[in-house]
Amino acid sequence: MGEKYSIGEFSKKTATTIRTLHYYDELGLLKPSYVTEKGRRYYTNKDFVTLQRILTLKFLGYSLEQIKEFFQKEIWDLKDTLSFQRKEMVQKKEQIENVIKALDHALHIVEDHQEIEPSIFIALINTIQMEHEQKEWLKGYIDEELVNEIYSVPESKQLELEKKWVEISTELKKLSTLDPEENQVQELIGEMMVLVKELTGDDLGFVQEISEKEVEDDTWLFHSPFSAEEEEWLAKALDVYLKEKGVNVSDGNGTKKPS
């Protein structure tokens, strides 16, 4: 049998926990070469090779179930499975990068805001999470070139716009009991329209164009930080602002509201 190692010794030599070795044994991936009548497990040098195979395939992202299937075959046809595995890893990489981006943006926001309303935080993260889907959705309603411009702003500018959006949204929620025509409310709507202008180059033109479309309600795609009541109040406040600017908006079905 050659040199043998207790499960404790094998665990130390391979930097693998005893619990993990027990689990591999249960799955039939790596069984000890020798078990005494009292149940003591012993491993040999050939078990190092088996464990190394397991760890190598795990490094490539394969599940233990997939690894077990590999071990049941004498010859491994790897081309298709490696290509598939690479595609899976690229997707995971993109997801991780997206999560890191969301965390960076969130940390930037909370530098000045130790506390933030959950609905506003979720809306912010949702915008980052669903960026691609939102971009494609917008292309169905406005010029593709403008959509690409909106989503190509520098990271530093995007961070500052998001911070300002959080500040405005927070204040609007606080003022939602006031009359939509109140100066405080209208000033905040004006600030929000400035953000729109910074992104689109033309705040009023952008709103006018969207209002003339029969827009499909995709609430799953755009998470609003405002409640249904606040949304209704906000729509009235925006309507007041736009009428003051001479913009006639539609009722959402392409029909103009009377001025």
Backbone as CSV, one residue per row, in Angstrom:
resi,resn,N_x,N_y,N_z,CA_x,CA_y,CA_z,C_x,C_y,C_z
1,MET,0.828,-1.212,0.000,0.000,0.000,0.000,0.855,1.252,0.000
2,GLY,2.092,1.149,0.484,2.955,2.312,0.555,2.613,3.171,1.756
3,GLU,3.127,4.397,1.718,2.899,5.296,2.843,1.418,5.646,2.967
4,LYS,0.942,5.639,4.203,-0.456,5.996,4.412,-0.558,7.113,5.439
5,TYR,-1.678,7.861,5.345,-1.875,9.044,6.194,-3.261,8.984,6.829
6,SER,-3.321,9.324,8.082,-4.628,9.423,8.737,-5.385,10.584,8.109
7,ILE,-6.655,10.643,8.345,-7.445,11.721,7.732,-6.960,13.090,8.228
8,GLY,-6.497,13.133,9.486,-5.972,14.390,10.019,-4.702,14.810,9.314
9,GLU,-3.799,13.834,9.082,-2.538,14.118,8.398,-2.791,14.522,6.938
10,PHE,-3.695,13.786,6.303,-4.026,14.074,4.903,-4.659,15.460,4.783
11,SER,-5.468,15.801,5.766,-6.118,17.117,5.786,-5.084,18.235,5.863
12,LYS,-4.107,18.088,6.736,-3.073,19.107,6.898,-2.204,19.222,5.655
13,LYS,-1.817,18.080,5.074,-0.930,18.089,3.919,-1.590,18.712,2.684
14,THR,-2.901,18.582,2.603,-3.609,19.063,1.412,-4.364,20.368,1.652
15,ALA,-4.310,20.883,2.902,-5.041,22.101,3.259,-6.535,21.959,2.943
16,THR,-7.040,20.752,3.170,-8.452,20.451,2.959,-9.059,20.043,4.290
17,THR,-10.189,20.602,4.645,-10.772,20.302,5.953,-11.230,18.854,6.030
18,ILE,-11.226,18.331,7.243,-11.700,16.961,7.469,-13.165,16.839,7.054
19,ARG,-13.943,17.884,7.324,-15.349,17.876,6.940,-15.513,17.725,5.428
20,THR,-14.653,18.425,4.669,-14.710,18.339,3.206,-14.340,16.934,2.737
21,LEU,-13.328,16.343,3.354,-12.914,14.983,2.992,-14.032,13.990,3.265
22,HIS,-14.741,14.169,4.378,-15.893,13.312,4.679,-16.964,13.463,3.588
23,TYR,-17.167,14.708,3.156,-18.187,14.984,2.149,-17.812,14.358,0.810
24,TYR,-16.534,14.475,0.421,-16.080,13.849,-0.819,-16.255,12.334,-0.751
25,ASP,-16.039,11.774,0.431,-16.224,10.335,0.643,-17.695,9.961,0.436
26,GLU,-18.602,10.757,1.013,-20.041,10.488,0.886,-20.490,10.540,-0.564
27,LEU,-19.924,11.487,-1.326,-20.295,11.637,-2.731,-19.658,10.569,-3.624
28,GLY,-18.685,9.860,-3.078,-17.992,8.850,-3.871,-16.917,9.434,-4.755
29,LEU,-16.513,10.673,-4.460,-15.474,11.333,-5.252,-14.079,10.909,-4.801
30,LEU,-13.894,10.868,-3.503,-12.581,10.530,-2.946,-12.779,9.696,-1.686
31,LYS,-12.693,8.411,-1.870,-12.826,7.517,-0.724,-11.435,7.162,-0.209
32,PRO,-11.267,7.054,1.101,-9.957,6.681,1.635,-9.540,5.308,1.117
33,SER,-8.246,5.133,0.927,-7.748,3.870,0.393,-7.926,2.723,1.386
34,TYR,-8.022,3.081,2.657,-8.092,2.025,3.669,-8.903,2.528,4.859
35,VAL,-9.811,1.699,5.344,-10.603,2.021,6.522,-10.498,0.860,7.490
36,THR,-10.083,1.120,8.724,-9.923,0.064,9.729,-11.294,-0.415,10.206
37,GLU,-11.270,-1.515,10.946,-12.508,-2.058,11.494,-13.182,-1.057,12.438
38,LYS,-12.385,-0.206,13.029,-12.939,0.805,13.943,-13.369,2.081,13.197
39,GLY,-13.223,2.057,11.869,-13.685,3.189,11.071,-12.662,4.288,10.836
40,ARG,-11.408,4.054,11.205,-10.380,5.061,10.973,-10.000,5.071,9.493
41,ARG,-10.007,6.263,8.928,-9.733,6.430,7.505,-8.245,6.696,7.269
42,TYR,-7.696,6.066,6.231,-6.314,6.294,5.848,-6.240,6.550,4.336
43,TYR,-5.395,7.497,3.976,-5.206,7.859,2.582,-3.781,7.539,2.164
44,THR,-3.596,7.341,0.840,-2.271,7.044,0.311,-1.893,8.095,-0.733
45,ASN,-0.695,7.920,-1.296,-0.204,8.907,-2.262,-1.098,9.018,-3.497
46,LYS,-1.733,7.912,-3.892,-2.606,7.989,-5.071,-3.837,8.860,-4.792
47,ASP,-4.193,8.998,-3.525,-5.340,9.844,-3.176,-5.005,11.329,-3.361
48,PHE,-3.709,11.650,-3.272,-3.297,13.030,-3.552,-3.627,13.392,-4.999
49,VAL,-3.409,12.439,-5.896,-3.673,12.665,-7.319,-5.165,12.893,-7.552
50,THR,-5.983,12.050,-6.913,-7.437,12.185,-7.070,-7.911,13.530,-6.536
51,LEU,-7.402,13.918,-5.366,-7.803,15.197,-4.778,-7.369,16.361,-5.671
52,GLN,-6.166,16.250,-6.253,-5.695,17.316,-7.129,-6.590,17.462,-8.350
53,ARG,-7.089,16.341,-8.865,-8.012,16.392,-9.996,-9.301,17.119,-9.594
54,ILE,-9.799,16.796,-8.414,-11.026,17.435,-7.932,-10.821,18.942,-7.817
55,LEU,-9.717,19.338,-7.194,-9.449,20.760,-6.972,-9.226,21.507,-8.288
56,THR,-8.586,20.842,-9.251,-8.343,21.473,-10.551,-9.657,21.741,-11.276
57,LEU,-10.548,20.746,-11.272,-11.832,20.907,-11.940,-12.722,21.911,-11.205
58,LYS,-12.607,21.939,-9.878,-13.352,22.950,-9.114,-12.855,24.343,-9.456
59,PHE,-11.542,24.475,-9.645,-10.956,25.757,-10.021,-11.538,26.246,-11.345
60,LEU,-11.824,25.325,-12.248,-12.400,25.672,-13.547,-13.898,25.950,-13.442
61,GLY,-14.445,25.785,-12.242,-15.844,26.139,-12.026,-16.824,24.996,-12.132
62,TYR,-16.333,23.778,-12.267,-17.240,22.638,-12.368,-17.816,22.299,-10.995
63,SER,-19.070,21.858,-11.005,-19.707,21.438,-9.754,-19.214,20.045,-9.377
64,LEU,-19.431,19.664,-8.131,-19.008,18.342,-7.688,-19.758,17.247,-8.441
65,GLU,-21.027,17.518,-8.798,-21.803,16.536,-9.556,-21.185,16.335,-10.939
66,GLN,-20.739,17.450,-11.565,-20.103,17.349,-12.878,-18.770,16.602,-12.773
67,ILE,-18.039,16.890,-11.716,-16.742,16.227,-11.509,-16.937,14.721,-11.339
68,LYS,-17.979,14.358,-10.615,-18.271,12.930,-10.410,-18.545,12.249,-11.744
69,GLU,-19.259,12.940,-12.635,-19.539,12.390,-13.966,-18.249,12.201,-14.756
70,PHE,-17.322,13.162,-14.627,-16.027,13.037,-15.296,-15.300,11.780,-14.824
71,PHE,-15.308,11.574,-13.520,-14.553,10.464,-12.941,-15.114,9.099,-13.350
72,GLN,-16.358,9.092,-13.813,-16.983,7.836,-14.218,-16.641,7.471,-15.664
73,LYS,-15.920,8.387,-16.345,-15.543,8.148,-17.735,-14.039,7.897,-17.839
74,GLU,-13.673,6.986,-18.699,-12.254,6.700,-18.908,-11.609,7.767,-19.788
75,ILE,-12.347,8.246,-20.781,-11.854,9.273,-21.690,-12.738,10.507,-21.540
76,TRP,-12.118,11.673,-21.441,-12.871,12.921,-21.276,-12.942,13.665,-22.611
77,ASP,-14.143,13.855,-23.128,-14.369,14.669,-24.321,-14.639,16.091,-23.831
78,LEU,-13.616,16.914,-23.830,-13.667,18.188,-23.113,-14.029,19.411,-23.950
79,LYS,-13.959,19.322,-25.261,-14.104,20.533,-26.071,-15.418,21.263,-25.789
80,ASP,-16.530,20.556,-25.887,-17.832,21.195,-25.699,-18.025,21.677,-24.269
81,THR,-17.648,20.831,-23.321,-17.879,21.206,-21.916,-16.983,22.353,-21.486
82,LEU,-15.753,22.404,-22.029,-14.868,23.527,-21.699,-15.385,24.825,-22.300
83,SER,-15.904,24.756,-23.520,-16.471,25.946,-24.164,-17.676,26.451,-23.377
84,PHE,-18.527,25.512,-22.965,-19.699,25.878,-22.177,-19.278,26.473,-20.838
85,GLN,-18.266,25.844,-20.214,-17.801,26.315,-18.913,-17.207,27.712,-19.015
86,ARG,-16.489,27.975,-20.095,-15.924,29.308,-20.299,-17.029,30.357,-20.418
87,LYS,-18.078,30.015,-21.170,-19.214,30.928,-21.329,-19.853,31.212,-19.977
88,GLU,-19.995,30.172,-19.151,-20.568,30.331,-17.814,-19.706,31.255,-16.955
89,MET,-18.394,31.079,-17.035,-17.479,31.885,-16.230,-17.483,33.349,-16.673
90,VAL,-17.584,33.579,-17.984,-17.650,34.952,-18.492,-18.902,35.642,-17.971
91,GLN,-20.021,34.915,-17.958,-21.270,35.475,-17.441,-21.149,35.794,-15.956
92,LYS,-20.507,34.896,-15.211,-20.314,35.137,-13.779,-19.394,36.337,-13.549
93,LYS,-18.370,36.447,-14.403,-17.448,37.573,-14.301,-18.196,38.886,-14.516
94,GLU,-19.050,38.926,-15.545,-19.828,40.128,-15.827,-20.758,40.462,-14.669
95,GLN,-21.343,39.411,-14.087,-22.240,39.626,-12.950,-21.479,40.202,-11.763
96,ILE,-20.299,39.630,-11.487,-19.488,40.110,-10.361,-19.060,41.559,-10.596
97,GLU,-18.643,41.866,-11.828,-18.242,43.242,-12.149,-19.413,44.204,-11.964
98,ASN,-20.611,43.743,-12.310,-21.800,44.572,-12.153,-22.111,44.806,-10.677
99,VAL,-21.932,43.758,-9.873,-22.158,43.881,-8.428,-21.149,44.849,-7.812
100,ILE,-19.894,44.735,-8.216,-18.851,45.630,-7.712,-19.170,47.073,-8.084
101,LYS,-19.639,47.271,-9.328,-20.014,48.615,-9.776,-21.144,49.162,-8.907
102,ALA,-22.148,48.327,-8.639,-23.283,48.750,-7.815,-22.819,49.109,-6.406
103,LEU,-21.909,48.319,-5.857,-21.387,48.597,-4.509,-20.581,49.896,-4.494
104,ASP,-19.782,50.117,-5.536,-19.004,51.358,-5.625,-19.932,52.575,-5.672
105,HIS,-20.991,52.468,-6.457,-21.941,53.581,-6.577,-22.671,53.799,-5.254
106,ALA,-23.055,52.700,-4.608,-23.750,52.815,-3.331,-22.850,53.453,-2.281
107,LEU,-21.581,53.060,-2.249,-20.637,53.634,-1.287,-20.434,55.123,-1.548
108,HIS,-20.412,55.505,-2.821,-20.266,56.915,-3.170,-21.452,57.721,-2.645
109,ILE,-22.635,57.151,-2.758,-23.845,57.832,-2.294,-23.829,58.008,-0.782
110,VAL,-23.471,56.943,-0.052,-23.559,56.998,1.412,-22.397,57.752,2.052
111,GLU,-21.460,58.229,1.246,-20.408,59.083,1.807,-21.021,60.308,2.467
112,ASP,-22.064,60.844,1.840,-22.732,62.036,2.369,-24.079,61.716,3.010
113,HIS,-24.534,60.471,2.845,-25.838,60.084,3.390,-25.667,58.786,4.176
114,GLN,-25.447,58.894,5.468,-25.298,57.695,6.284,-26.581,56.872,6.296
115,GLU,-27.712,57.563,6.187,-29.003,56.890,6.156,-29.702,57.207,4.843
116,ILE,-30.342,56.208,4.271,-31.037,56.395,3.002,-32.280,55.519,3.003
117,GLU,-33.364,56.044,2.463,-34.616,55.285,2.427,-34.430,54.027,1.582
118,PRO,-34.930,52.892,2.068,-34.761,51.629,1.325,-35.265,51.707,-0.113
119,SER,-36.415,52.361,-0.334,-36.986,52.415,-1.681,-36.067,53.160,-2.650
120,ILE,-35.391,54.201,-2.158,-34.472,54.971,-3.004,-33.220,54.150,-3.293
121,PHE,-32.722,53.463,-2.281,-31.533,52.622,-2.454,-31.807,51.508,-3.465
122,ILE,-32.957,50.826,-3.326,-33.304,49.732,-4.225,-33.456,50.237,-5.657
123,ALA,-34.075,51.415,-5.819,-34.249,51.989,-7.160,-32.893,52.269,-7.803
124,LEU,-31.946,52.778,-7.020,-30.611,53.078,-7.525,-29.910,51.803,-7.993
125,ILE,-29.919,50.765,-7.154,-29.251,49.510,-7.493,-29.944,48.844,-8.681
126,ASN,-31.279,48.926,-8.721,-32.029,48.343,-9.834,-31.622,48.962,-11.161
127,THR,-31.378,50.274,-11.155,-30.971,50.965,-12.382,-29.646,50.425,-12.902
128,ILE,-28.736,50.123,-11.972,-27.443,49.562,-12.367,-27.616,48.110,-12.814
129,GLN,-28.398,47.365,-12.059,-28.620,45.947,-12.341,-29.294,45.737,-13.698
130,MET,-30.263,46.582,-14.019,-31.056,46.403,-15.234,-30.626,47.356,-16.355
131,GLU,-29.405,47.847,-16.284,-28.942,48.858,-17.240,-29.121,48.422,-18.692
132,HIS,-28.689,47.213,-19.019,-28.782,46.740,-20.399,-30.236,46.653,-20.848
133,GLU,-31.093,46.066,-19.990,-32.503,45.906,-20.339,-33.198,47.256,-20.500
134,GLN,-32.864,48.204,-19.608,-33.458,49.536,-19.695,-33.014,50.245,-20.972
135,LYS,-31.758,50.063,-21.321,-31.216,50.680,-22.540,-31.953,50.169,-23.770
136,GLU,-32.156,48.858,-23.843,-32.860,48.275,-24.981,-34.318,48.726,-25.012
137,TRP,-34.934,48.865,-23.839,-36.328,49.315,-23.752,-36.461,50.736,-24.305
138,LEU,-35.537,51.609,-23.920,-35.589,52.999,-24.372,-35.454,53.124,-25.880
139,LYS,-34.683,52.212,-26.481,-34.491,52.267,-27.936,-35.802,52.066,-28.686
140,GLY,-36.793,51.518,-28.002,-38.088,51.326,-28.636,-38.926,52.586,-28.660
141,TYR,-38.450,53.643,-27.977,-39.253,54.860,-27.862,-38.536,56.132,-28.296
142,ILE,-37.200,56.152,-28.196,-36.473,57.348,-28.603,-35.298,56.957,-29.494
143,ASP,-34.688,57.942,-30.110,-33.604,57.722,-31.054,-32.458,56.929,-30.413
144,GLU,-31.999,55.905,-31.130,-30.960,55.021,-30.604,-29.668,55.774,-30.301
145,GLU,-29.352,56.762,-31.122,-28.128,57.546,-30.905,-28.187,58.290,-29.573
146,LEU,-29.365,58.829,-29.235,-29.541,59.526,-27.963,-29.431,58.546,-26.804
147,VAL,-30.008,57.372,-26.970,-29.928,56.347,-25.915,-28.468,55.998,-25.647
148,ASN,-27.689,55.821,-26.708,-26.271,55.483,-26.549,-25.516,56.605,-25.843
149,GLU,-25.879,57.854,-26.145,-25.244,58.999,-25.484,-25.566,59.006,-23.987
150,ILE,-26.825,58.725,-23.661,-27.258,58.713,-22.260,-26.464,57.693,-21.462
151,TYR,-26.218,56.534,-22.076,-25.549,55.446,-21.354,-24.033,55.432,-21.545
152,SER,-23.498,56.496,-22.128,-22.043,56.549,-22.317,-21.404,57.701,-21.537
153,VAL,-22.154,58.250,-20.571,-21.579,59.338,-19.765,-20.428,58.782,-18.927
154,PRO,-19.399,59.596,-18.672,-18.266,59.135,-17.851,-18.720,58.675,-16.464
155,GLU,-17.991,57.742,-15.922,-18.336,57.181,-14.611,-18.435,58.257,-13.540
156,SER,-17.507,59.209,-13.552,-17.497,60.261,-12.533,-18.767,61.101,-12.601
157,LYS,-19.207,61.406,-13.827,-20.426,62.194,-13.992,-21.649,61.391,-13.559
158,GLN,-21.647,60.116,-13.900,-22.764,59.255,-13.515,-22.909,59.188,-11.992
159,LEU,-21.788,59.108,-11.305,-21.812,59.065,-9.838,-22.403,60.338,-9.246
160,GLU,-22.017,61.468,-9.814,-22.524,62.740,-9.309,-24.007,62.918,-9.612
161,LEU,-24.432,62.470,-10.789,-25.851,62.551,-11.146,-26.694,61.660,-10.229
162,GLU,-26.171,60.493,-9.925,-26.887,59.577,-9.026,-27.004,60.167,-7.628
163,LYS,-25.925,60.777,-7.167,-25.957,61.386,-5.835,-26.999,62.502,-5.788
164,LYS,-27.038,63.311,-6.832,-28.007,64.401,-6.884,-29.426,63.850,-6.968
165,TRP,-29.601,62.775,-7.739,-30.924,62.151,-7.870,-31.416,61.645,-6.520
166,VAL,-30.524,61.049,-5.744,-30.890,60.561,-4.400,-31.328,61.731,-3.528
167,GLU,-30.574,62.819,-3.580,-30.902,63.993,-2.762,-32.277,64.557,-3.137
168,ILE,-32.525,64.698,-4.445,-33.801,65.255,-4.909,-34.953,64.321,-4.555
169,SER,-34.762,63.023,-4.780,-35.823,62.052,-4.483,-36.160,62.042,-2.999
170,THR,-35.131,62.140,-2.170,-35.341,62.156,-0.719,-36.163,63.375,-0.310
171,GLU,-35.815,64.525,-0.870,-36.535,65.755,-0.529,-37.961,65.737,-1.070
172,LEU,-38.155,65.195,-2.269,-39.501,65.119,-2.838,-40.414,64.248,-1.980
173,LYS,-39.881,63.162,-1.475,-40.699,62.295,-0.616,-41.101,63.032,0.662
174,LYS,-40.206,63.876,1.160,-40.511,64.632,2.376,-41.604,65.677,2.126
175,LEU,-41.660,66.191,0.890,-42.601,67.269,0.573,-43.897,66.769,-0.071
176,SER,-44.080,65.456,-0.136,-45.207,64.904,-0.890,-46.583,65.207,-0.293
177,THR,-46.615,65.819,0.899,-47.902,66.213,1.482,-48.285,67.637,1.073
178,LEU,-47.359,68.354,0.438,-47.629,69.730,0.027,-48.381,69.763,-1.303
179,ASP,-48.926,70.903,-1.612,-49.570,71.114,-2.903,-48.501,71.042,-3.996
180,PRO,-48.770,70.326,-5.085,-47.774,70.198,-6.165,-47.307,71.535,-6.731
181,GLU,-48.114,72.601,-6.548,-47.757,73.905,-7.095,-46.849,74.704,-6.169
182,GLU,-46.616,74.212,-4.951,-45.766,74.930,-3.993,-44.375,75.168,-4.594
183,ASN,-43.811,76.337,-4.265,-42.504,76.709,-4.803,-41.419,75.684,-4.494
184,GLN,-41.427,75.167,-3.251,-40.407,74.189,-2.859,-40.461,72.962,-3.756
185,VAL,-41.684,72.535,-4.035,-41.867,71.349,-4.874,-41.410,71.633,-6.299
186,GLN,-41.821,72.766,-6.831,-41.492,73.118,-8.207,-39.985,73.332,-8.393
187,GLU,-39.329,73.839,-7.369,-37.873,74.011,-7.441,-37.175,72.654,-7.565
188,LEU,-37.682,71.679,-6.807,-37.089,70.336,-6.870,-37.364,69.674,-8.219
189,ILE,-38.565,69.870,-8.744,-38.870,69.341,-10.077,-37.915,69.965,-11.097
190,GLY,-37.660,71.260,-10.938,-36.720,71.943,-11.822,-35.328,71.343,-11.729
191,GLU,-34.901,71.014,-10.509,-33.580,70.405,-10.323,-33.524,69.024,-10.970
192,MET,-34.643,68.306,-10.868,-34.673,66.982,-11.483,-34.605,67.087,-13.004
193,MET,-35.254,68.112,-13.553,-35.211,68.310,-14.993,-33.818,68.727,-15.465
194,VAL,-33.060,69.372,-14.583,-31.667,69.702,-14.903,-30.868,68.415,-15.094
195,LEU,-31.145,67.426,-14.250,-30.469,66.132,-14.398,-30.815,65.498,-15.741
196,VAL,-32.100,65.589,-16.107,-32.532,65.049,-17.397,-31.782,65.744,-18.535
197,LYS,-31.651,67.056,-18.415,-30.966,67.824,-19.459,-29.495,67.439,-19.551
198,GLU,-28.862,67.204,-18.395,-27.450,66.809,-18.404,-27.253,65.475,-19.103
199,LEU,-28.254,64.615,-19.021,-28.157,63.303,-19.657,-28.548,63.337,-21.126
200,THR,-29.575,64.128,-21.457,-30.134,64.094,-22.815,-29.763,65.294,-23.666
201,GLY,-29.339,66.385,-23.009,-29.017,67.603,-23.747,-30.212,68.508,-23.941
202,ASP,-31.417,67.986,-23.683,-32.633,68.786,-23.863,-33.738,68.194,-23.000
203,ASP,-33.905,68.754,-21.803,-34.875,68.195,-20.861,-36.297,68.224,-21.384
204,LEU,-36.738,69.383,-21.847,-38.125,69.536,-22.282,-38.406,68.738,-23.554
205,GLY,-37.454,68.750,-24.466,-37.620,67.991,-25.700,-37.719,66.500,-25.433
206,PHE,-36.922,66.015,-24.491,-36.929,64.599,-24.146,-38.274,64.198,-23.552
207,VAL,-38.750,64.993,-22.601,-40.034,64.705,-21.961,-41.165,64.775,-22.970
208,GLN,-41.108,65.774,-23.864,-42.129,65.930,-24.899,-42.173,64.694,-25.793
209,GLU,-40.988,64.225,-26.192,-40.913,63.069,-27.086,-41.481,61.822,-26.417
210,ILE,-41.113,61.591,-25.152,-41.611,60.421,-24.421,-43.122,60.503,-24.244
211,SER,-43.616,61.714,-23.938,-45.044,61.877,-23.665,-45.897,61.609,-24.892
212,GLU,-45.309,61.744,-26.069,-46.060,61.541,-27.303,-46.120,60.073,-27.708
213,LYS,-45.366,59.223,-26.981,-45.347,57.801,-27.304,-46.400,57.060,-26.475
214,GLU,-46.870,55.947,-27.032,-47.727,55.054,-26.261,-46.800,54.089,-25.538
215,VAL,-46.413,54.480,-24.320,-45.368,53.764,-23.590,-45.952,52.574,-22.834
216,GLU,-45.307,51.420,-23.033,-45.718,50.210,-22.314,-45.266,50.309,-20.857
217,ASP,-46.140,49.904,-19.956,-45.839,49.984,-18.525,-44.960,48.810,-18.116
218,ASP,-43.665,49.063,-17.945,-42.719,48.015,-17.554,-42.208,48.298,-16.143
219,THR,-43.091,48.152,-15.163,-42.706,48.448,-13.782,-41.629,47.499,-13.268
220,TRP,-41.577,46.280,-13.838,-40.548,45.327,-13.410,-39.156,45.810,-13.794
221,LEU,-39.105,46.630,-14.847,-37.829,47.085,-15.387,-37.333,48.346,-14.689
222,PHE,-38.265,49.193,-14.271,-37.907,50.455,-13.628,-38.533,50.504,-12.234
223,HIS,-37.704,50.287,-11.237,-38.205,50.312,-9.860,-38.298,51.764,-9.380
224,SER,-39.495,52.186,-9.012,-39.680,53.558,-8.546,-39.509,53.639,-7.037
225,PRO,-38.839,54.687,-6.556,-38.690,54.871,-5.107,-39.942,55.456,-4.465
226,PHE,-40.918,55.794,-5.307,-42.120,56.456,-4.804,-43.302,55.496,-4.736
227,SER,-44.152,55.704,-3.732,-45.369,54.906,-3.601,-46.357,55.331,-4.683
228,ALA,-47.464,54.584,-4.828,-48.465,54.916,-5.843,-49.014,56.320,-5.620
229,GLU,-49.255,56.673,-4.341,-49.775,58.004,-4.014,-48.745,59.084,-4.339
230,GLU,-47.482,58.791,-4.019,-46.415,59.756,-4.311,-46.213,59.908,-5.814
231,GLU,-46.353,58.809,-6.550,-46.230,58.869,-8.014,-47.305,59.781,-8.595
232,GLU,-48.528,59.648,-8.096,-49.629,60.476,-8.591,-49.373,61.947,-8.283
233,TRP,-48.892,62.200,-7.070,-48.562,63.575,-6.653,-47.430,64.134,-7.510
234,LEU,-46.429,63.305,-7.767,-45.268,63.725,-8.551,-45.672,64.034,-9.996
235,ALA,-46.579,63.232,-10.533,-47.050,63.466,-11.899,-47.754,64.821,-12.006
236,LYS,-48.523,65.166,-10.984,-49.202,66.461,-10.968,-48.186,67.600,-10.883
237,ALA,-47.177,67.406,-10.025,-46.144,68.431,-9.871,-45.380,68.622,-11.177
238,LEU,-45.072,67.532,-11.867,-44.360,67.601,-13.143,-45.233,68.269,-14.207
239,ASP,-46.515,67.956,-14.164,-47.454,68.557,-15.115,-47.505,70.075,-14.941
240,VAL,-47.525,70.513,-13.680,-47.525,71.955,-13.384,-46.253,72.597,-13.947
241,TYR,-45.129,71.951,-13.713,-43.838,72.469,-14.162,-43.798,72.584,-15.689
242,LEU,-44.233,71.532,-16.376,-44.158,71.514,-17.832,-45.115,72.513,-18.464
243,LYS,-46.299,72.649,-17.895,-47.251,73.639,-18.427,-46.695,75.049,-18.287
244,GLU,-45.980,75.270,-17.179,-45.353,76.577,-16.956,-44.295,76.850,-18.034
245,LYS,-43.681,75.737,-18.524,-42.646,75.864,-19.560,-43.238,75.803,-20.969
246,GLY,-44.567,75.656,-21.032,-45.216,75.629,-22.335,-45.188,74.289,-23.028
247,VAL,-45.005,73.206,-22.246,-44.966,71.866,-22.813,-46.288,71.163,-22.521
248,ASN,-46.947,70.695,-23.570,-48.175,69.926,-23.410,-47.821,68.446,-23.380
249,VAL,-48.207,67.762,-22.320,-47.907,66.335,-22.210,-49.162,65.536,-22.489
250,SER,-48.952,64.279,-22.904,-50.089,63.419,-23.222,-50.522,62.655,-21.991
251,ASP,-51.608,61.902,-22.130,-52.129,61.132,-20.990,-51.548,59.734,-20.927
252,GLY,-50.475,59.492,-21.685,-49.832,58.175,-21.688,-50.297,57.302,-22.827
253,ASN,-51.326,57.731,-23.588,-51.812,56.971,-24.731,-51.651,57.751,-26.033
254,GLY,-50.770,58.776,-25.968,-50.525,59.576,-27.156,-51.513,60.709,-27.327
255,THR,-52.445,60.863,-26.377,-53.445,61.940,-26.444,-53.000,63.123,-25.633
256,LYS,-53.022,64.294,-26.226,-52.568,65.510,-25.528,-53.538,65.903,-24.428
257,LYS,-52.973,66.279,-23.286,-53.793,66.875,-22.231,-54.027,68.336,-22.573
258,PRO,-55.201,68.858,-22.275,-55.464,70.267,-22.565,-54.648,71.161,-21.677
259,SER,-54.159,72.266,-22.215,-53.352,73.210,-21.425,-54.249,74.025,-20.522
